[in-house]
């Protein structure tokens, strides 16, 4: 069993994924009270520390093999103020402190695509080098740029340090791994050097090409969902040439990869919210009124992976938290539907009113993405009995 510490735990999406991959949680560190209430309802409440990570004593957690989490993304988010390292919400220094204190066998951190923006390139390199050499700390009032220079010099010298990690990172799209959502995130993985373990990111398992094939070539997608021919989507002009190329490339044989999963795949078996059904069976499947469309705010089309579920309610910029049906009508996703799009189990409890629940869900790592990425890594760092 791999013992895991979760930082910036949020609603516990990554934690659940790690648990499904074989981790045993030692502690959750999260400052948001509502998120902590969610964690306490789904995990051992005594493991949940509702505290600012800047004031947490990591040494109280013993025998940790794995550290995971998603440091707050606002400093690097495409929709934020883009202040990066100058933003007081930048929590990477405390993630690195946890590694330095506990020397886990491995770690995994997730953050927004904006972290790879050109304007942040130097600071991102600084993050990676700090994760690689967590024992080389920044002294006193030394600027981060001077510390970066020291880390670069150490890295190019080839010298070993007391505590070092082999770190890799990759921009992943959750849809490529069977998540019914287009969600691009940077994932950083480190393995302690002395373990002499090699690891690589898993290859994508799902593709848009396969979904297009199932929708517009063999039409098995529509047959599976029992959609009448008169109500099936017709490919727009921009896709027709791509579909022709698919037919020429694969002939009579469909693509080997699985198709991207769509919103309909995720929630198609649920009754429409507002209809008569047992509230005990679907306690968080409640209709939310007020959804509207306008230019740029169109919702997530039911027969494609959803847009990125975001930490917000009514005012999310692209209407990402709305469902757009085939007839053009829209409504807000229910909490249950949003959980499914983020691949939480149906019985996973998210506390708070709709807007708070959506904030927690939008901030989470898709459960199945966490499980998929970490499964092989867990095996690599666990000694064979």
N, C-alpha and C positions, 0 to 999 in steps of 0.2 A: 504494500500500500504506500502511496506517495502522499506525504503530509504537505498541505498547501496553506499558504497565507494569502488572503485576498485583500488588496488595497483598493481604495476608491471603489468599493464593491457595488454601489448602486443597488439596483433591484436584484442582482445576483445572476445575470445571464451567463457571464463567463464562468462564474462559480458553479452553476448547474452543469455547464458543458464539461468542466473539469471533473466534476463528480461522476458524470456518466462515463468519463474516460478512465476513472479509477482513482481519483484523488480523495483524500480524507481531509476535510477542512480543520485547521487548527484555530483560525480566527478570521473575522471580517472587520475591516477598519473602514468606517464610513461616517461622514459628518452630518449628512442629511437625515433628519429625524424620521420623515415618512419612509425613506428607503430602508432605514434600520427597522422600522416596524414591519416592512415587507420581509426583510431577512429573518426576523424573529419568528414569523409565521411559517417560514419554509425550512428553517434550519434550527439547530439547537440555540435557543436565545442566549445562553451563557457565552457563546462564541462571538457574539455581536458587540463590537465596541463603537458606541456612538460618540466619536471624538474627532477633533481636528488632527489629521495625520501629522501635522507639524509639532504636535505636543505628545505624540504617542511614543512610549518606550518599547521599541522593538525587541529589546533583550528579554522581555518577559515571555516571549513566545519561543518555545524550545523545539529543537529537532525539526526544522522546516526544510523540506526537500525542494519546494517549489514556491515561487512568488508570482502572483498574477494580478492584473488589474488594468484599468483604463484611466490613467491620469486625466484630470479635467481637460476637455478639448477646446474650451472657449478661446484660449490664447492663440490657437492655430486654426480655428474654424473659418471656413470660407465666408460664413455669415457674421462673424464677430468683428472686433476692432483690429484684429491682426497684430496684436502687440507682442505675441510670442514670449520670449524670455523676459521682456519688460513688464509682463502682466503678473500681478500678484497671485493669480490663480494657477500659475505654472507650478505643478506639483512634481515634475520629474526629479528635482533634487532630493525629494523625500522618498521616492521609489528607489533611487540609487542608494540612499542612506540605509534603507531596509536591506538591500543586497549586501552592502558593506558590513552591516551588523550581523546578519544571519548566515551569510555565505551559502545560499541554497545551491542545489545541484543545477537548477535551471530556473528560468523565468520567462514569462510571456507578457508583453504589454501591447495594448491596442490604442490607436489614436486616429484622428481624422486625416483624410487625404491632404488637407491644407498644410500639414506638417512638412510635406514635400515641396511646398511652394518655393520658388527660387529665392524669394526674399528671406526665407528661413533656412537656407541651405547650410550656412555656417553653424547656426545653432543646432540644427538637426545632426550635423557631424559631431558637434560637441556632446549631444546626448548619447550618440552611439559610442563615442570614445569613453565617456564616463561609465557607461554600462560595461564596456570592455575592461576598464581598469578602475573599478569602484574604490579600491584602496588608496588611489592617488587623489587625495582631497584638495580642495581649493583653500589656500591659507589666507586667513585674515581678510584684508580688504582687496586682495588680488582680483582683478576684473575677470569675467568669464572668458574674454578673448585671450588674455594672457594664460589662463589655465588651459584653454584649448591649445595654445602653442606648446605648452609643456606636455600635454597628452599626445599631440602629433609627434613631438620629438621622441617620446618614449615608444610610441607605436612603430615609427620607422626604424628605430634602433634595433628592434627585435629582442629587446631585453624582457625577461620574465619578471612578473611582480608577484607579491605574496598571494594576491587574489586576482585572478583573471578569467575572463569569459570569452568564448568564441560567439560572436553576435552576428546574426543575419536578419534581414528585414525584407518585407515584400508588400506591395500594394495589392490587396485582394478584393475581388468583387464577390460578395456573399452569394449572389445568384449562381456563380460558377461551382458552388459546392452544395447545391440543392436547397438553398434558402429562398423562399418565394419573395425575394426583395433585392433590388439593385442597391447594394450598399457597399461603397468602396471605403476601405479602411487600411491604414498602415499597421502591420503586425510585426513586432520585434521579438525575436527569440534569442536567448542566450543560454549556453551550456558551459558549465565550469570546465576549464581547460584540463585540470588534472584527471578528469574522468575519461579523457581520450575517446570521446563519443562523437561520431559523425551523424548528422541529421540534415534533412532537407525538407522544404515545404512540400506538402502533398500536391499532386497534380490535380487540376480541376476535373470534376466528375460530370458536370452538366454544361450544356452549351445552348446558345440561342439558335444555332443552326438546327439542332435536333428539335427544338420547339417549333421552328418554322416548318420543318418537315412534317411533324405530326399535325400541324394546323392546316397546311396548305398543299401538301403532297399526298400523304395517305389519309389525312383527315381523322386519324385515330383520336386526336385530342377531343374533338367535338363529339365523337361517338362515345368516348369514355364518360363524358359529362352529359350525354343525352340531349345535346343541343340540336334542335331541328335545323335542317339545311337552310331554311328561309331566314334563320336568325344567326347563322354563322358569319363571322367576320370575313370580309374580303380583303385581300392584301392591297395596301395602298401602292401607288405607282412606284415609289422609291424602293419597295421591297420586291417587286415582280422580277426584276433582273437578277436579284440575289437568289430568289427561289429557282429561277431557270438555271443558274450556275450550280445550285445544289443538286438539281435533277441530273445535270450533265456530269457532275463529279461522282455522285453515288449510284446513279443508274437505278436498278431495282432494289438496292440495299440501303436501308436507312443508316444515318450516322451512328457510330458505335457509342458515343457518349449519351448519357441520359438527357432529356430535355430540361431546360430551365423550368422551374416550378412557378406557376402563376398564382395570382390571388384566388382564382376560382379553385385551383388545386387545394389551396390551404383552407378555404372557408366554405366551399361549395356545398358541404353536407350540413351546414348550419341553417336553422330556420331564419327567416328575415326578422331582424329585431323589431319588436312591436307586435308581432303575431302572437297567437296564443300558444304557449308552450310552458313546460315546467320550469319555474324560476329556480328550483333546487338543482336542476340539471345544468342550467346555464345562468348562474347567478351574476355573471359579469357581462352578459350579452344584452345590454340595454340601449335602446335607441336614443341618440343624441340629436336634437334638432338644430337647425340653423345653417346647414352646409349650403354654400353658394359657389358658383363658378364665375370667374372673370378672367381676362387675359393673364396667362401665366399661373393661374390658380385653378388647375383642372382636375386634380385628384389622381388616384392610381387606377389605371384601367384594369378591369376584372380579368381579362385574358392575357395578362402579361405579369411578370414579377412587379411588385409594387415599387413605387418610388421609396426612397429611404425614409423609414419611419423616423420622425424627428421629435425632439424633446420640446413639444409645444402643443397647443390646442387649436383654437380657432384661427390664429394668425400665422400659421406655418406658411412660408412664402409660396411654395408651389402646390399647396393643397395636399401635401404628402399624406396627411392623416385622414383623407377622404377616399371613399370608394367611388369610382365612376363605372356605372353599369354599361352594358352594351348599348342600351337605348339612350345613353347620354345623361341619364339622371344621376344625381350624386347624393351621398349622405356620409356622415362621419363613420369611421370604423368604430365598432364597439371595443371595449377593453379586451374581450375574448378574441376578437378578430385580430387585433394588434398583437396580442400574445402569440397567436398562431403564426403570424407573419414573421415574428422574431423567434419562432420555434420553441417558445416556452410550452411545457406541458399544460393541458387544459386545467389541471388541478393546482397549478402554481398560483398562489394568491398574491395579487398586487393591491396594496392598500391605497386609500385615498379616493377622492372624487375623480370624475373622468379626466379632468385636465391634469391633475397630479399623477394619476395612473399613467396617462399618456407620456408625461414627462419622464417618468421612471422607465417605461418601456422604450421610449425613443433614445434614452441614454445607454441602453443595455447593448451588450455584445450578443448577437444571435446565438442561442444555446447550442444549436447543432454545429455552427461554425467553430465555436470553442471546443466542442467535443472532437470534431474531425481533425483540427490542427494539433490538438494535444495528445490524442490517443497513442500515436506512434512514439511521440516524445516521452510520454510516461513510461513506456516499455523500455526505452533506451536508457533511462536513468535509474531503473529499478533493477537491482542485482538479481540474477537468476538463482532461485533457491536450490 
